[in-house]
Amino acid sequence: MPKFRRPSRAARALVPGAVAAVVLAGCAQGSGEAASGTGTTPVGASPTAAPAGSGSSVTVTPGPAGTAAPGTLLVTDFGSDTVTFVDPARGATGSVEVGTAPYGLAVGEDGRAWVATAEGVAVVDTARRERLALIPYRTDTGPVTTGEYRGGGMGIALAPDGRRVYVGVNVPGGNGTLEVVDTAALKVTDTVPVGRRPFDVDVSRDGAEVYATGHDSFDVTVVTARTLEPRRIEVAPYGTEGGLGSWLKPHYAAVRPSDGKLLLPFEGERLAVVDPGTGRTTIEPMTANTHQHGTTVTADGTLLTVGTGPIDPDVDRGPSLTVRTPGGAERVHPLEGPHEDVAVSRDGRTAYVTGGFTRDGYGDGLTVVDLDTGDTRRLPAGSRPLGIVVL
């Protein structure tokens, strides 16, 4: 049974450093990071400062130019400043340099990938496997660094019509912004204030609203796409005690296809269902009892959520993938080691879970989960892979 009133959860809103050091990425706010020795080059003023072919390199076995087979995976390599193409059967087939510490990514119908890096939004032609542009942010995020608290882009999403990209930009020590990118002009056109450390960005199915999940501010900012007016909704099923030091914060959201409500999993115990129109949140029970990060939802409403591992190993369970039906039934698949995000094959039968992690314990590959049998296998895939899409 889910432990809705377990006193120890409130007590563990702040956890001892000895425990925190062995768990998950992107949760309790740390004291910041030193600048990377390789990430201090300023970005040029031109939105296309990296012209076609510039800053692009294939580092594994490249596939033929002009090919991006359906079902190929694309992951962001937080540890090597690249994106990697992955054959679901064979593993990594090629990588392209995109910018420092890439996080989230989105891919349009035209085959262009939009990658949120610490330096700007990289644009990648997935057929030719080369970076086309690096679009600098308007927001001042300080020196370009690496690590889990680095400034720059985190969550990113593409409007349904493909005309705009929305990227959540982290500002170390302060509130973030949502930057709007014109995909034709390849430049930032607007910025909108949002919460702290925007882990995730999602768009409503009709494109009318954008949702930025603020990890360190316990909220989702709803932005009207037409007017860019923001509206904050607090999402804190455990309360906000502990502030920046709390582990019990929102991470990723998914837009439910049936009604447009936002689904935000917490701790393998509570699913916050947020109505972005009214701002009301209802809570449903979950069963994995593990700290949860990446999440996605399929067209039929099946929710998949990554459990990164325990906050407190004495009472919480290890890493897992939860598969939850629209009716609320859950199947929990154990994983070996921390993972971050998840994508699902086009036929809905296979999940791909990224093993990257910004703290110790990360892996340089994916776990492939057969959703019919529960069987798992490991697949090599870049360096600390975080974001993932199926091409």
N, C-alpha and C positions, 0 to 999 in steps of 0.2 A: 504493500500500500504506500502511496506517496505520503511524505511526512510534512503536511502543510503547516503544522504548528510545532515542529521540532525546535526546542529552544536553542540547540547548538548551532542552528543556521544563523540566528541573529548574533550569537556570540562570535561566529566565524565571519562576520562582515569584515572584521579586521583579523588577519591571521598572522601568527608569528613568522619572523623572517626565515627561520629554519624550514618551515613548511612551504612558504611562498617560493623559496628558491628552487623547489623541485617540481613545481606545477606549471601552469599554463601561461600562454602569451597574452599580452594586451589586456590585462585585467587591472589589478591594483596599480595605481600610478607610482612610478619610480621617481628617482631624483634627476633623471635626464641622462644623456649620453654624451661622450666626447665626440667631437667632429671626426668623421672618417678621414683618414689620410688620403683617400682617393676620391672623395666626394665633394671637394670644395671648389671645383671649377665653376664659375658663374655661368648661368644660362644666357645665351644671346638674346637680344631684344626682339629679334624676328620670330614670329610664331612658327616659321618653317626653318628655324636655325639649323636643323639637320635635314638637308635635302635628300632626295631619293638616292639610296645607296650609301649615304654617309652614316658612319657609326653603326654599321650593320655587319654582322659576322656570323657565319655558320660554324659551329664549334663541335657538332657531333656528326653523324653521317647524314649529309643533306639529301633530301629527296629531289627529284627532278623539278626544275623551275616550272611554275605554272600549275603545280598540282597541290591540292589540299583535299585529300580523300575524305568523303563524308565519314564521320565517326572519329576522325583524328582529334586528339585532345590537345589543348593549348594551356600551358600553365605559366604562372609568373614565378620566376626564381628570385626570391627575396635575398638569397645569399650570393647571387652572382650577376645581378643587374641585367638579366636576360629574360626572354620568354623561350620556352622549349616546346617543340612539337613532339607529341608522343603517339606512337602507334599502339593501340590497346592490346595488341598481341605481342609486340616485340620490345616496346619501350621507346626511349628517346631517339629521335631521328634527326634533329637539328635544332639549333638555338640562334636567336637574334638578339643583339645588344639593344636595350631600350632606354636605359637610364638607371640611376641609383635606386636600389631597394624597391623594385616593383611590387605592388600589392594587389589591388583588384584589377579586373579586366572585363571588357564587354566586346562582343563581336556583332557587327551588322550583317544584313543580307548581302551587302556588296563585298563581304570578305575582309573588310578592314577591322582590325582589332584596336581597341582604345585601352591603353594601359596606364594606370595611375602610378607614377613613380615619385620619388622625392624631389625630382627636378622639374617635372611637368608631365603633361599627358603625351605619351608616345603613341604614334599612329603606325601600325604595322600592316603591310600587305601580306595576308596569310597565304596567298597563292604564290607570290614571288619570294616570300620569306625575306623581306627586308623592311627596315624602318623607313617610313616616308617623311616623318616630321616629329619634332619634339616641341610641344606647345607650352610655353612657360606660364606659370600661374600669375595672377594679379596679386594674390595674397602674399604678404611678406611672412615667410615661415622661418627666417633666419638661415644660418649656414646649412648647406646640404649635408646630411649625416645619414648614418644607417642605424639599425637597432629598432626595437619595438616602439620607442617613443619618438622616432624621427618625425620631422615635419614633412608636409607634402601630402600628396593624394593617397587616399585609402579606399573607401568604397567608390564605385563608379557604375553608371547605368546609362543606357542608350534609350532615347525616346522611341516609341513605336514607329514613328514615321522616318526615323533615321536622321533628322535634321539637327538634333541637339544631343550632346553628351553632358551628363551631370556628374561632377566629381566632388566628393567630400574631401576638403583640404584640412589637415590637422595643423594647428598652430601651437607649438609646444608652450605650455603654461597658460593657455587662454582658450577662448571659444574658437570653433572652426568656422569655415565658410563652405558654401556650396557654390562652385564655379560652373558657369554655363558655357559650353564650347559650341560654336557654330561649326558643324562638320563639313560645310562647303568651304568656308573662309579659313578654316583651321586657326581660329583664334578664340580667346575668351571674350565673351560679350557682356557678361553680367556676373556679379557676385551677390550672394545672399547670406546673412548671418545664420548659423546653425549652432548646435551644441558642441560639446568638447569631444575631440577624437571621433570623428564620424566614420566609424567602422564600416558601415554599410550604406548604400544608396539604392533605392528601388523606385520604380515608376509604376503608376497605375496602368491598367491594361488599355485605357483610352488615352493615356498620355496627359491627362488633365492635371495630375498631381505628382509631386516628387516627394519621397520620404527619406530623410537622412537620420540614421540611428546614431545618437550621441552617446558613446560608451561612458564617458566620464561625467556626463550630466544627467544620466538616468532618463533619457527622453528620446522621442522621435519628433523631428521638425517636419511639419507638413508644409510644402511649398506649392502654391498655385502656379502652374506652369505659365499661364497667360500673363499674370500680373507680377509674379515672383514675390508675392506676399507670404511671409512665413508665419506659422502658428505652432506653438510648442505643446506637445502632449507628454506629460510625465508618465514613464513606464517603469514602475519600481514595485514589483509584487512582494519584495522583501523589505520595502522601505529604503530610505537613503542614508541610514545610519552608517557612519564610517567614511562618507564622502569619497574623496579620491582614493582612499585606502581600502575601499570595499571591493570584494570580488563578485558581489551579487548584482551585476549591472547588465544592461542589454548589450548584445554583440551584433548579431545579424538578424534580419527580418526576411519574411517572404510574403508576397501578396497572394492571398487565397483566391483562386480563380472564380469560385462560385459567387462571392459577394464583395470582393475587393478589400476585405479586412486584413490587417497585418498580423502575422503569426511570429511571436518572439519567444523562443524556448529559454527556460532558465533552469539550470542545475539538474536536469533530468527529473524535475519534480513538478514544475509549473509551466504551463503554456499560456502566455499572455496574448489574448486575442483583442486587438485594438481596432475600434471603429474610427477611421480617420475623419469621418464626417461629424460625429458627436464628441469624439475624444474619450469615449467610455471604454474601459478595459474590463474584460471578463477573464477569469482564470479557469483553466482546465487541468486535470492531473496528468502528469507524465511519470514514467516508471524507471528510467535508466539510472537515476541517482549519480550523476556525474556532471562536472562543469561543461557547459555546452557553448560552442562557437558556431561554425558555419552551418547554414541551413538553405534548403531549396525546396520548391514544391513543384510537382508534376501537373500536367494538364488536368488529370482526374482528381487533383486535390490531395494526393499522397505527399506527406511531409517527410523530408529526410534531414536529420540533424546530427552533427558531429559532436561527440563527447570527447573532450580533450584529456580527461582524467580527473582525479580527486583533488578537491581543496584540502581535505583532511583525510589521509589514507586510512585512518582508523575507522571512519564511518562511511566514506564514499566509495563508489566503485570506480574501476579503471576506465580507460578510453573505450569508446564504442560508437556505433552508428545506429541511431534509432530510425526505424521506418514506421510511420504512423498513418493509418488509413484515415479517410475523411470522417469515419465514424468514431475515431479515437482509439482503436485497437493498435497496440504497438508490438513490434518485434525488435529486439535489441541484439545487434551483432557485435561481439567483442572485437577490439582492434589491438594490435601490438604497438604500443607507444603512442605518443600524442599525435593528433592530426588536426587540420585546420578547416578545410572547406570540402564541399562535395558537389559533384555533378552527376547526372544520370544519362545513360545511353538513350538514343532516340526511341528504341523499342521498350524502354522502361524496365528492362530486366537486369541491368548492371549498374552499380554505383561505383564512382571513382572518387576516392577520398585522398586529399593531398596530405602528405606526411610532413610538410614543412612546418616550422615553428620558430618563433623569434627568440625563445629561450632555449636552454639546454634540453636535450631530449628529442630534438627534431630529427627527421629522416629526409633523405634525398630522393624520395620516390613516392609512389602512390600505393594505396591498397585498393585492389579490385574486389568488389563484393558481388557475388552472384545472388541476386535478390530472391530467386526461386529456391535455391538450396542452402544459402547462407555460407557457402564455401568462399574462402578468401585466398588471394595470392598477391605477392608483392611485384611491383613493376618499377624499373629505374626511370627517373623522370626529373632531371635538373637538380638544382641546388636549393634546398629549403623551399619547395614549391608551396605557394599559398593559394592564390586564385586559380580557378580552373573553369574552362568552358569546353563543350563538345562542338566541333566545327561541323 
